[in-house]
Amino acid sequence: MPSVSDPVTKPSAAPERSLTQRMEALQRANDIRTRRARLKIELKAGRQSIHQLLLKPPSYLETAKVFDIMLAVPKYGRVKVNKILTQCRISPSKTIGGLSERQRGELVALLRR
């Protein structure tokens, strides 16, 4: 146990990244944003099913918020999406990759009505 006179140690900072590593990370982030934007367009147009995305999400969708993806579905606005998420006991800030099997199942069942 540290004594009262010990200075407070700070947690170690994130490791330094090289320029190449930072550029690769930026490229990956841009790729993910582009793919999500295309997906939202496909959802809005009805060419992509939200059910399949929730049951077997592609890797680039794992960190996307469920709320944001559901807003891209036609006829689903903020009020309806919030109501559905509340019924399924899902936080609006929950990511698609963070959904449990129960949450996925309930969400898909409610969206199929």
MOPAC internal coordinates of N, CA, C and O (Angstrom, degrees):
PM7 1SCF
backbone

  N    0.0000 0     0.00 0     0.00 0    0    0    0
  C    1.4559 1     0.00 0     0.00 0    1    0    0
  C    1.5305 1   107.90 1     0.00 0    2    1    0
  O    1.2310 1   119.77 1   -50.98 1    3    2    1
  N    1.3450 1   118.05 1   129.02 1    3    2    1
  C    1.4589 1   119.95 1  -178.49 1    5    3    2
  C    1.5189 1   110.74 1   -69.30 1    6    5    3
  O    1.2310 1   121.36 1   -34.82 1    7    6    5
  N    1.3198 1   115.01 1   145.18 1    7    6    5
  C    1.4620 1   118.62 1   177.76 1    9    7    6
  C    1.5236 1   109.54 1   -79.63 1   10    9    7
  O    1.2310 1   120.76 1   -12.04 1   11   10    9
  N    1.3007 1   116.15 1   167.96 1   11   10    9
  C    1.4580 1   122.06 1  -176.92 1   13   11   10
  C    1.5222 1   111.35 1   -62.64 1   14   13   11
  O    1.2310 1   119.97 1   149.43 1   15   14   13
  N    1.3273 1   117.66 1   -30.57 1   15   14   13
  C    1.4629 1   120.23 1  -176.66 1   17   15   14
  C    1.5245 1   113.30 1   -82.59 1   18   17   15
  O    1.2310 1   119.50 1   170.47 1   19   18   17
  N    1.3465 1   118.55 1    -9.53 1   19   18   17
  C    1.4716 1   120.50 1   179.07 1   21   19   18
  C    1.5220 1   110.23 1   -68.66 1   22   21   19
  O    1.2310 1   120.31 1   -44.08 1   23   22   21
  N    1.3228 1   117.01 1   135.92 1   23   22   21
  C    1.4668 1   118.58 1   176.41 1   25   23   22
  C    1.5323 1   109.45 1   -67.30 1   26   25   23
  O    1.2310 1   121.26 1   -29.33 1   27   26   25
  N    1.2910 1   115.19 1   150.67 1   27   26   25
  C    1.4545 1   120.32 1   179.24 1   29   27   26
  C    1.5286 1   108.02 1   -73.29 1   30   29   27
  O    1.2310 1   121.11 1   -52.66 1   31   30   29
  N    1.3207 1   115.49 1   127.34 1   31   30   29
  C    1.4676 1   118.42 1   179.16 1   33   31   30
  C    1.5198 1   109.01 1   -88.85 1   34   33   31
  O    1.2310 1   121.61 1   -42.22 1   35   34   33
  N    1.2973 1   114.52 1   137.78 1   35   34   33
  C    1.4631 1   120.38 1  -179.80 1   37   35   34
  C    1.5197 1   108.77 1   -90.65 1   38   37   35
  O    1.2310 1   120.60 1   -33.92 1   39   38   37
  N    1.3229 1   116.46 1   146.08 1   39   38   37
  C    1.4620 1   117.90 1   175.79 1   41   39   38
  C    1.5272 1   109.34 1   -63.49 1   42   41   39
  O    1.2310 1   121.20 1   -29.46 1   43   42   41
  N    1.3085 1   115.31 1   150.54 1   43   42   41
  C    1.4687 1   118.25 1  -178.16 1   45   43   42
  C    1.5248 1   110.23 1   -65.75 1   46   45   43
  O    1.2310 1   121.41 1   -36.33 1   47   46   45
  N    1.3118 1   114.90 1   143.67 1   47   46   45
  C    1.4659 1   120.80 1  -179.41 1   49   47   46
  C    1.5255 1   109.10 1   -75.84 1   50   49   47
  O    1.2310 1   120.99 1   -14.59 1   51   50   49
  N    1.3091 1   115.71 1   165.41 1   51   50   49
  C    1.4628 1   120.72 1   176.80 1   53   51   50
  C    1.5234 1   108.74 1   -61.09 1   54   53   51
  O    1.2310 1   120.47 1   -34.24 1   55   54   53
  N    1.3123 1   116.70 1   145.76 1   55   54   53
  C    1.4630 1   118.33 1  -179.31 1   57   55   54
  C    1.5251 1   111.47 1   -64.13 1   58   57   55
  O    1.2310 1   121.32 1   -31.13 1   59   58   57
  N    1.2986 1   115.08 1   148.87 1   59   58   57
  C    1.4667 1   119.95 1   178.20 1   61   59   58
  C    1.5228 1   109.31 1   -66.26 1   62   61   59
  O    1.2310 1   120.65 1   -37.31 1   63   62   61
  N    1.3100 1   116.35 1   142.69 1   63   62   61
  C    1.4598 1   121.76 1   178.95 1   65   63   62
  C    1.5250 1   108.51 1  -110.92 1   66   65   63
  O    1.2310 1   121.50 1   -35.23 1   67   66   65
  N    1.2984 1   114.74 1   144.77 1   67   66   65
  C    1.4610 1   118.47 1   176.61 1   69   67   66
  C    1.5242 1   108.32 1   -77.00 1   70   69   67
  O    1.2310 1   120.77 1   -14.59 1   71   70   69
  N    1.3000 1   116.14 1   165.41 1   71   70   69
  C    1.4605 1   120.66 1   178.41 1   73   71   70
  C    1.5275 1   110.17 1   -58.38 1   74   73   71
  O    1.2310 1   120.29 1   138.53 1   75   74   73
  N    1.3145 1   117.05 1   -41.47 1   75   74   73
  C    1.4693 1   121.03 1   179.83 1   77   75   74
  C    1.5241 1   110.63 1   -62.37 1   78   77   75
  O    1.2310 1   120.24 1   136.09 1   79   78   77
  N    1.3341 1   117.14 1   -43.91 1   79   78   77
  C    1.4593 1   120.74 1   179.71 1   81   79   78
  C    1.5261 1   111.21 1   -64.04 1   82   81   79
  O    1.2310 1   120.28 1   139.16 1   83   82   81
  N    1.3275 1   117.07 1   -40.84 1   83   82   81
  C    1.4661 1   120.21 1   178.63 1   85   83   82
  C    1.5225 1   110.97 1   -65.34 1   86   85   83
  O    1.2310 1   120.40 1   139.06 1   87   86   85
  N    1.3237 1   116.85 1   -40.94 1   87   86   85
  C    1.4652 1   120.25 1   179.92 1   89   87   86
  C    1.5336 1   110.92 1   -66.58 1   90   89   87
  O    1.2310 1   120.30 1   141.76 1   91   90   89
  N    1.3354 1   117.03 1   -38.24 1   91   90   89
  C    1.4684 1   120.25 1   177.40 1   93   91   90
  C    1.5226 1   110.51 1   -65.48 1   94   93   91
  O    1.2310 1   120.16 1   139.36 1   95   94   93
  N    1.3141 1   117.31 1   -40.64 1   95   94   93
  C    1.4618 1   120.93 1   178.38 1   97   95   94
  C    1.5253 1   110.76 1   -64.70 1   98   97   95
  O    1.2310 1   120.31 1   138.48 1   99   98   97
  N    1.3217 1   117.02 1   -41.52 1   99   98   97
  C    1.4699 1   120.68 1   177.08 1  101   99   98
  C    1.5245 1   110.69 1   -62.54 1  102  101   99
  O    1.2310 1   120.62 1   138.61 1  103  102  101
  N    1.3198 1   116.42 1   -41.39 1  103  102  101
  C    1.4704 1   120.41 1   179.68 1  105  103  102
  C    1.5293 1   110.75 1   -63.67 1  106  105  103
  O    1.2310 1   120.69 1   136.74 1  107  106  105
  N    1.3433 1   116.28 1   -43.26 1  107  106  105
  C    1.4748 1   120.20 1   177.96 1  109  107  106
  C    1.5241 1   110.48 1   -61.87 1  110  109  107
  O    1.2310 1   120.33 1   135.66 1  111  110  109
  N    1.3148 1   116.97 1   -44.34 1  111  110  109
  C    1.4698 1   120.98 1  -179.92 1  113  111  110
  C    1.5290 1   110.82 1   -62.89 1  114  113  111
  O    1.2310 1   120.36 1   137.62 1  115  114  113
  N    1.3125 1   116.92 1   -42.38 1  115  114  113
  C    1.4751 1   120.63 1   178.17 1  117  115  114
  C    1.5169 1   110.99 1   -64.27 1  118  117  115
  O    1.2310 1   120.47 1   139.86 1  119  118  117
  N    1.3260 1   116.72 1   -40.14 1  119  118  117
  C    1.4638 1   121.04 1   178.56 1  121  119  118
  C    1.5272 1   110.42 1   -61.93 1  122  121  119
  O    1.2310 1   120.73 1   135.55 1  123  122  121
  N    1.3239 1   116.21 1   -44.45 1  123  122  121
  C    1.4720 1   120.57 1   179.82 1  125  123  122
  C    1.5255 1   110.52 1   -63.22 1  126  125  123
  O    1.2310 1   120.08 1   135.42 1  127  126  125
  N    1.3351 1   117.44 1   -44.58 1  127  126  125
  C    1.4723 1   120.44 1   179.01 1  129  127  126
  C    1.5307 1   111.26 1   -61.67 1  130  129  127
  O    1.2310 1   120.57 1   138.60 1  131  130  129
  N    1.3199 1   116.51 1   -41.40 1  131  130  129
  C    1.4676 1   120.84 1   179.61 1  133  131  130
  C    1.5252 1   111.01 1   -64.24 1  134  133  131
  O    1.2310 1   120.59 1   135.20 1  135  134  133
  N    1.3278 1   116.48 1   -44.80 1  135  134  133
  C    1.4684 1   120.41 1  -179.31 1  137  135  134
  C    1.5283 1   111.07 1   -65.25 1  138  137  135
  O    1.2310 1   120.53 1   140.47 1  139  138  137
  N    1.3373 1   116.59 1   -39.53 1  139  138  137
  C    1.4705 1   119.32 1   177.69 1  141  139  138
  C    1.5203 1   111.50 1   -66.27 1  142  141  139
  O    1.2310 1   120.15 1   140.81 1  143  142  141
  N    1.3133 1   117.31 1   -39.19 1  143  142  141
  C    1.4718 1   120.59 1   178.59 1  145  143  142
  C    1.5248 1   110.17 1   -62.94 1  146  145  143
  O    1.2310 1   120.42 1   136.81 1  147  146  145
  N    1.3323 1   116.79 1   -43.19 1  147  146  145
  C    1.4776 1   120.07 1   177.77 1  149  147  146
  C    1.5215 1   110.57 1   -62.77 1  150  149  147
  O    1.2310 1   120.88 1   138.76 1  151  150  149
  N    1.3279 1   115.93 1   -41.24 1  151  150  149
  C    1.4590 1   120.36 1  -179.78 1  153  151  150
  C    1.5248 1   110.84 1   -62.43 1  154  153  151
  O    1.2310 1   120.33 1   137.58 1  155  154  153
  N    1.3198 1   116.97 1   -42.42 1  155  154  153
  C    1.4705 1   120.27 1   178.92 1  157  155  154
  C    1.5264 1   110.79 1   -62.58 1  158  157  155
  O    1.2310 1   120.23 1   142.59 1  159  158  157
  N    1.3169 1   117.17 1   -37.41 1  159  158  157
  C    1.4668 1   121.00 1   176.73 1  161  159  158
  C    1.5303 1   109.68 1   -64.29 1  162  161  159
  O    1.2310 1   120.61 1   137.40 1  163  162  161
  N    1.3326 1   116.43 1   -42.60 1  163  162  161
  C    1.4678 1   121.22 1   178.80 1  165  163  162
  C    1.5339 1   110.84 1   -63.98 1  166  165  163
  O    1.2310 1   120.45 1   139.08 1  167  166  165
  N    1.3218 1   116.74 1   -40.92 1  167  166  165
  C    1.4628 1   120.36 1   177.41 1  169  167  166
  C    1.5216 1   110.88 1   -63.43 1  170  169  167
  O    1.2310 1   120.96 1   133.50 1  171  170  169
  N    1.3271 1   115.76 1   -46.50 1  171  170  169
  C    1.4674 1   121.03 1  -178.53 1  173  171  170
  C    1.5272 1   110.90 1   -60.24 1  174  173  171
  O    1.2310 1   120.61 1   142.77 1  175  174  173
  N    1.3352 1   116.45 1   -37.23 1  175  174  173
  C    1.4637 1   121.34 1  -178.93 1  177  175  174
  C    1.5269 1   112.49 1   -80.95 1  178  177  175
  O    1.2310 1   120.05 1   171.21 1  179  178  177
  N    1.3377 1   117.50 1    -8.79 1  179  178  177
  C    1.4597 1   120.34 1  -179.66 1  181  179  178
  C    1.5236 1   113.89 1    81.87 1  182  181  179
  O    1.2310 1   120.19 1  -167.95 1  183  182  181
  N    1.3250 1   117.25 1    12.05 1  183  182  181
  C    1.4706 1   120.64 1  -179.79 1  185  183  182
  C    1.5227 1   112.52 1   -88.14 1  186  185  183
  O    1.2310 1   120.57 1   170.79 1  187  186  185
  N    1.3210 1   116.51 1    -9.21 1  187  186  185
  C    1.4705 1   121.75 1  -179.86 1  189  187  186
  C    1.5200 1   108.41 1  -129.07 1  190  189  187
  O    1.2310 1   120.34 1   -38.80 1  191  190  189
  N    1.3222 1   116.96 1   141.20 1  191  190  189
  C    1.4617 1   121.96 1  -179.28 1  193  191  190
  C    1.5267 1   110.66 1   -94.47 1  194  193  191
  O    1.2310 1   120.63 1   -49.90 1  195  194  193
  N    1.3143 1   116.41 1   130.10 1  195  194  193
  C    1.4629 1   121.36 1   177.21 1  197  195  194
  C    1.5201 1   110.55 1   -67.56 1  198  197  195
  O    1.2310 1   120.54 1   149.14 1  199  198  197
  N    1.3359 1   116.57 1   -30.86 1  199  198  197
  C    1.4633 1   120.79 1  -177.47 1  201  199  198
  C    1.5258 1   111.30 1   -60.64 1  202  201  199
  O    1.2310 1   120.66 1   131.01 1  203  202  201
  N    1.3218 1   116.34 1   -48.99 1  203  202  201
  C    1.4600 1   120.75 1  -179.38 1  205  203  202
  C    1.5266 1   110.99 1   -64.30 1  206  205  203
  O    1.2310 1   120.47 1   141.36 1  207  206  205
  N    1.3265 1   116.70 1   -38.64 1  207  206  205
  C    1.4636 1   120.57 1   179.52 1  209  207  206
  C    1.5216 1   111.79 1   -63.76 1  210  209  207
  O    1.2310 1   120.55 1   142.92 1  211  210  209
  N    1.3185 1   116.55 1   -37.08 1  211  210  209
  C    1.4608 1   119.78 1   179.87 1  213  211  210
  C    1.5247 1   111.59 1   -74.40 1  214  213  211
  O    1.2310 1   120.33 1   143.55 1  215  214  213
  N    1.3371 1   116.97 1   -36.45 1  215  214  213
  C    1.4619 1   120.19 1  -178.54 1  217  215  214
  C    1.5253 1   112.46 1   -75.75 1  218  217  215
  O    1.2310 1   120.23 1   138.80 1  219  218  217
  N    1.3229 1   117.17 1   -41.20 1  219  218  217
  C    1.4657 1   121.65 1   179.93 1  221  219  218
  C    1.5268 1   109.35 1  -135.89 1  222  221  219
  O    1.2310 1   120.38 1  -102.30 1  223  222  221
  N    1.3246 1   116.88 1    77.70 1  223  222  221
  C    1.4687 1   119.73 1  -176.19 1  225  223  222
  C    1.5290 1   112.30 1   -71.63 1  226  225  223
  O    1.2310 1   120.24 1   -39.75 1  227  226  225
  N    1.3329 1   117.15 1   140.25 1  227  226  225
  C    1.4632 1   119.76 1   173.24 1  229  227  226
  C    1.5332 1   109.28 1   -67.15 1  230  229  227
  O    1.2310 1   120.49 1   -21.51 1  231  230  229
  N    1.3066 1   116.67 1   158.49 1  231  230  229
  C    1.4709 1   121.09 1  -174.51 1  233  231  230
  C    1.5281 1   112.34 1   -58.42 1  234  233  231
  O    1.2310 1   119.64 1   143.92 1  235  234  233
  N    1.3330 1   118.30 1   -36.08 1  235  234  233
  C    1.4596 1   120.11 1  -177.96 1  237  235  234
  C    1.5205 1   112.70 1   -70.80 1  238  237  235
  O    1.2310 1   120.31 1   170.19 1  239  238  237
  N    1.3325 1   117.02 1    -9.81 1  239  238  237
  C    1.4616 1   121.06 1  -178.97 1  241  239  238
  C    1.5326 1   112.38 1  -100.77 1  242  241  239
  O    1.2310 1   120.03 1   171.68 1  243  242  241
  N    1.3144 1   117.55 1    -8.32 1  243  242  241
  C    1.4614 1   121.92 1  -176.14 1  245  243  242
  C    1.5295 1   113.41 1   -56.13 1  246  245  243
  O    1.2310 1   119.89 1   141.61 1  247  246  245
  N    1.3168 1   117.81 1   -38.39 1  247  246  245
  C    1.4639 1   120.78 1  -176.00 1  249  247  246
  C    1.5292 1   113.18 1   -95.84 1  250  249  247
  O    1.2310 1   120.02 1  -175.41 1  251  250  249
  N    1.3286 1   117.57 1     4.59 1  251  250  249
  C    1.4637 1   121.31 1   178.28 1  253  251  250
  C    1.5310 1   109.55 1   -78.33 1  254  253  251
  O    1.2310 1   120.31 1   -32.46 1  255  254  253
  N    1.3027 1   117.02 1   147.54 1  255  254  253
  C    1.4618 1   122.18 1   178.33 1  257  255  254
  C    1.5288 1   109.08 1   -75.45 1  258  257  255
  O    1.2310 1   120.87 1   -44.96 1  259  258  257
  N    1.3326 1   115.94 1   135.04 1  259  258  257
  C    1.4667 1   121.72 1   178.63 1  261  259  258
  C    1.5270 1   109.51 1   -57.16 1  262  261  259
  O    1.2310 1   120.72 1   136.68 1  263  262  261
  N    1.3218 1   116.22 1   -43.32 1  263  262  261
  C    1.4652 1   122.18 1  -178.83 1  265  263  262
  C    1.5339 1   110.73 1   -55.94 1  266  265  263
  O    1.2310 1   120.24 1   131.63 1  267  266  265
  N    1.3365 1   117.15 1   -48.37 1  267  266  265
  C    1.4653 1   121.50 1  -176.85 1  269  267  266
  C    1.5266 1   111.81 1   -64.14 1  270  269  267
  O    1.2310 1   120.26 1   139.49 1  271  270  269
  N    1.3224 1   117.11 1   -40.51 1  271  270  269
  C    1.4662 1   120.45 1  -179.31 1  273  271  270
  C    1.5298 1   110.06 1   -69.39 1  274  273  271
  O    1.2310 1   120.18 1   140.01 1  275  274  273
  N    1.3304 1   117.27 1   -39.99 1  275  274  273
  C    1.4697 1   119.94 1  -179.82 1  277  275  274
  C    1.5259 1   111.88 1   -66.04 1  278  277  275
  O    1.2310 1   120.30 1   149.51 1  279  278  277
  N    1.3370 1   117.03 1   -30.49 1  279  278  277
  C    1.4662 1   119.72 1   178.44 1  281  279  278
  C    1.5291 1   111.74 1   -63.85 1  282  281  279
  O    1.2310 1   120.03 1   157.73 1  283  282  281
  N    1.3204 1   117.55 1   -22.27 1  283  282  281
  C    1.4602 1   120.72 1  -179.82 1  285  283  282
  C    1.5252 1   112.44 1   -79.01 1  286  285  283
  O    1.2310 1   120.27 1   167.82 1  287  286  285
  N    1.3242 1   117.09 1   -12.18 1  287  286  285
  C    1.4657 1   120.88 1  -179.89 1  289  287  286
  C    1.5254 1   108.92 1   -77.51 1  290  289  287
  O    1.2310 1   120.28 1   -47.20 1  291  290  289
  N    1.3395 1   117.06 1   132.80 1  291  290  289
  C    1.4700 1   119.48 1   179.41 1  293  291  290
  C    1.5312 1   111.97 1   -56.80 1  294  293  291
  O    1.2310 1   120.86 1   -37.83 1  295  294  293
  N    1.3175 1   115.95 1   142.17 1  295  294  293
  C    1.4631 1   125.15 1   178.46 1  297  295  294
  C    1.5272 1   114.09 1    70.61 1  298  297  295
  O    1.2310 1   120.34 1  -166.38 1  299  298  297
  N    1.3343 1   116.96 1    13.62 1  299  298  297
  C    1.4539 1   120.53 1   176.49 1  301  299  298
  C    1.5131 1   109.07 1  -118.94 1  302  301  299
  O    1.2310 1   120.98 1   -69.94 1  303  302  301
  N    1.3260 1   115.73 1   110.06 1  303  302  301
  C    1.4566 1   121.17 1   177.49 1  305  303  302
  C    1.5130 1   109.82 1  -105.53 1  306  305  303
  O    1.2310 1   121.25 1     7.27 1  307  306  305
  N    1.3137 1   115.22 1  -172.73 1  307  306  305
  C    1.4700 1   120.50 1  -176.64 1  309  307  306
  C    1.5303 1   112.81 1   -59.27 1  310  309  307
  O    1.2310 1   120.30 1   137.11 1  311  310  309
  N    1.3204 1   117.03 1   -42.89 1  311  310  309
  C    1.4690 1   120.44 1  -176.67 1  313  311  310
  C    1.5231 1   110.63 1   -66.01 1  314  313  311
  O    1.2310 1   120.04 1   132.13 1  315  314  313
  N    1.3245 1   117.52 1   -47.87 1  315  314  313
  C    1.4576 1   121.00 1  -178.58 1  317  315  314
  C    1.5302 1   111.31 1   -65.57 1  318  317  315
  O    1.2310 1   120.21 1   138.07 1  319  318  317
  N    1.3226 1   117.20 1   -41.93 1  319  318  317
  C    1.4643 1   120.97 1   179.57 1  321  319  318
  C    1.5271 1   110.03 1   -63.87 1  322  321  319
  O    1.2310 1   120.09 1   135.66 1  323  322  321
  N    1.3349 1   117.43 1   -44.34 1  323  322  321
  C    1.4677 1   120.31 1   177.91 1  325  323  322
  C    1.5235 1   111.48 1   -61.32 1  326  325  323
  O    1.2310 1   120.29 1   139.86 1  327  326  325
  N    1.3118 1   117.05 1   -40.14 1  327  326  325
  C    1.4652 1   121.57 1   179.79 1  329  327  326
  C    1.5304 1   110.36 1   -62.92 1  330  329  327
  O    1.2310 1   120.59 1   134.21 1  331  330  329
  N    1.3248 1   116.47 1   -45.79 1  331  330  329
  C    1.4695 1   121.04 1  -179.68 1  333  331  330
  C    1.5327 1   110.47 1   -64.33 1  334  333  331
  O    1.2310 1   120.59 1   134.65 1  335  334  333
  N    1.3232 1   116.47 1   -45.35 1  335  334  333
  C    1.4668 1   119.42 1  -179.64 1  337  335  334
  C    1.5269 1   111.18 1   -63.13 1  338  337  335
  O    1.2310 1   120.28 1   142.54 1  339  338  337
  N    1.3260 1   117.08 1   -37.46 1  339  338  337
  C    1.4619 1   121.02 1   178.03 1  341  339  338
  C    1.5263 1   110.30 1   -65.22 1  342  341  339
  O    1.2310 1   120.34 1   137.16 1  343  342  341
  N    1.3253 1   116.95 1   -42.84 1  343  342  341
  C    1.4638 1   121.08 1   178.56 1  345  343  342
  C    1.5247 1   111.44 1   -59.98 1  346  345  343
  O    1.2310 1   120.46 1   142.76 1  347  346  345
  N    1.3184 1   116.72 1   -37.24 1  347  346  345
  C    1.4736 1   121.74 1  -178.81 1  349  347  346
  C    1.5236 1   112.50 1   -87.81 1  350  349  347
  O    1.2310 1   120.34 1  -178.46 1  351  350  349
  N    1.3149 1   116.95 1     1.54 1  351  350  349
  C    1.4712 1   122.50 1  -177.73 1  353  351  350
  C    1.5276 1   111.25 1    57.08 1  354  353  351
  O    1.2310 1   121.42 1  -129.87 1  355  354  353
  N    1.3380 1   114.88 1    50.13 1  355  354  353
  C    1.4606 1   122.03 1   179.10 1  357  355  354
  C    1.5188 1   108.15 1  -119.16 1  358  357  355
  O    1.2310 1   120.56 1   -49.32 1  359  358  357
  N    1.3053 1   116.54 1   130.68 1  359  358  357
  C    1.4656 1   121.52 1   177.35 1  361  359  358
  C    1.5242 1   109.39 1   -70.70 1  362  361  359
  O    1.2310 1   119.72 1   -39.16 1  363  362  361
  N    1.3433 1   118.14 1   140.84 1  363  362  361
  C    1.4708 1   120.19 1   177.43 1  365  363  362
  C    1.5255 1   113.11 1   -60.48 1  366  365  363
  O    1.2310 1   120.18 1   159.19 1  367  366  365
  N    1.3074 1   117.27 1   -20.81 1  367  366  365
  C    1.4621 1   119.82 1  -179.74 1  369  367  366
  C    1.5363 1   112.58 1   -91.28 1  370  369  367
  O    1.2310 1   120.10 1  -177.85 1  371  370  369
  N    1.3192 1   117.41 1     2.15 1  371  370  369
  C    1.4730 1   121.61 1  -178.94 1  373  371  370
  C    1.5249 1   110.42 1   -67.65 1  374  373  371
  O    1.2310 1   120.94 1   -40.29 1  375  374  373
  N    1.3299 1   115.80 1   139.71 1  375  374  373
  C    1.4663 1   119.62 1   177.52 1  377  375  374
  C    1.5252 1   109.77 1   -88.85 1  378  377  375
  O    1.2310 1   120.85 1   -20.59 1  379  378  377
  N    1.3127 1   115.97 1   159.41 1  379  378  377
  C    1.4661 1   120.43 1   179.83 1  381  379  378
  C    1.5252 1   110.31 1   -62.19 1  382  381  379
  O    1.2310 1   120.63 1   139.80 1  383  382  381
  N    1.3194 1   116.41 1   -40.20 1  383  382  381
  C    1.4602 1   119.76 1   178.93 1  385  383  382
  C    1.5201 1   113.04 1   -68.58 1  386  385  383
  O    1.2310 1   119.99 1   159.39 1  387  386  385
  N    1.3162 1   117.63 1   -20.61 1  387  386  385
  C    1.4565 1   122.02 1  -178.14 1  389  387  386
  C    1.5130 1   114.43 1   -90.05 1  390  389  387
  O    1.2310 1   119.82 1   179.83 1  391  390  389
  N    1.3225 1   117.95 1    -0.17 1  391  390  389
  C    1.4599 1   120.87 1   179.87 1  393  391  390
  C    1.5265 1   110.61 1   -73.26 1  394  393  391
  O    1.2310 1   120.68 1   -40.46 1  395  394  393
  N    1.3200 1   116.30 1   139.54 1  395  394  393
  C    1.4692 1   120.33 1   174.54 1  397  395  394
  C    1.5312 1   108.10 1   -80.66 1  398  397  395
  O    1.2310 1   120.92 1   -11.85 1  399  398  397
  N    1.3159 1   115.85 1   168.15 1  399  398  397
  C    1.4726 1   119.72 1   178.38 1  401  399  398
  C    1.5261 1   110.80 1   -61.69 1  402  401  399
  O    1.2310 1   120.60 1   141.07 1  403  402  401
  N    1.3410 1   116.46 1   -38.93 1  403  402  401
  C    1.4659 1   120.22 1   177.71 1  405  403  402
  C    1.5146 1   110.81 1   -60.57 1  406  405  403
  O    1.2310 1   120.84 1   133.06 1  407  406  405
  N    1.3305 1   116.00 1   -46.94 1  407  406  405
  C    1.4583 1   120.41 1  -178.92 1  409  407  406
  C    1.5259 1   110.97 1   -63.51 1  410  409  407
  O    1.2310 1   120.19 1   137.58 1  411  410  409
  N    1.3153 1   117.24 1   -42.42 1  411  410  409
  C    1.4693 1   120.77 1   178.49 1  413  411  410
  C    1.5232 1   110.36 1   -59.99 1  414  413  411
  O    1.2310 1   121.15 1   131.97 1  415  414  413
  N    1.3359 1   115.41 1   -48.03 1  415  414  413
  C    1.4657 1   120.33 1  -178.64 1  417  415  414
  C    1.5150 1   112.58 1   -61.16 1  418  417  415
  O    1.2310 1   120.30 1   132.49 1  419  418  417
  N    1.3237 1   117.04 1   -47.51 1  419  418  417
  C    1.4721 1   120.90 1   179.89 1  421  419  418
  C    1.5229 1   111.27 1   -63.25 1  422  421  419
  O    1.2310 1   120.81 1   138.74 1  423  422  421
  N    1.3161 1   116.05 1   -41.26 1  423  422  421
  C    1.4591 1   120.35 1  -178.50 1  425  423  422
  C    1.5228 1   111.03 1   -64.43 1  426  425  423
  O    1.2310 1   120.16 1   133.36 1  427  426  425
  N    1.3160 1   117.30 1   -46.64 1  427  426  425
  C    1.4678 1   121.33 1   179.69 1  429  427  426
  C    1.5213 1   109.91 1   -63.45 1  430  429  427
  O    1.2310 1   120.14 1   137.98 1  431  430  429
  N    1.3315 1   117.34 1   -42.02 1  431  430  429
  C    1.4700 1   120.86 1   179.38 1  433  431  430
  C    1.5259 1   111.00 1   -60.83 1  434  433  431
  O    1.2310 1   120.06 1   136.50 1  435  434  433
  N    1.3305 1   117.50 1   -43.50 1  435  434  433
  C    1.4698 1   120.66 1   179.31 1  437  435  434
  C    1.5276 1   111.99 1   -67.65 1  438  437  435
  O    1.2310 1   120.26 1   144.07 1  439  438  437
  N    1.3112 1   117.11 1   -35.93 1  439  438  437
  C    1.4663 1   120.10 1  -178.85 1  441  439  438
  C    1.5250 1   112.30 1   -74.23 1  442  441  439
  O    1.2310 1   119.87 1   159.04 1  443  442  441
  N    1.3112 1   117.85 1   -20.96 1  443  442  441
  C    1.4713 1   120.77 1  -179.61 1  445  443  442
  C    1.5167 1   112.24 1   -81.81 1  446  445  443
  O    1.2310 1   120.03 1   169.19 1  447  446  445
  N    1.3108 1   117.54 1   -10.81 1  447  446  445
  C    1.4840 1   120.13 1  -179.12 1  449  447  446
  C    1.4959 1   110.92 1   -67.10 1  450  449  447
  O    1.2310 1   120.10 1   180.00 1  451  450  449

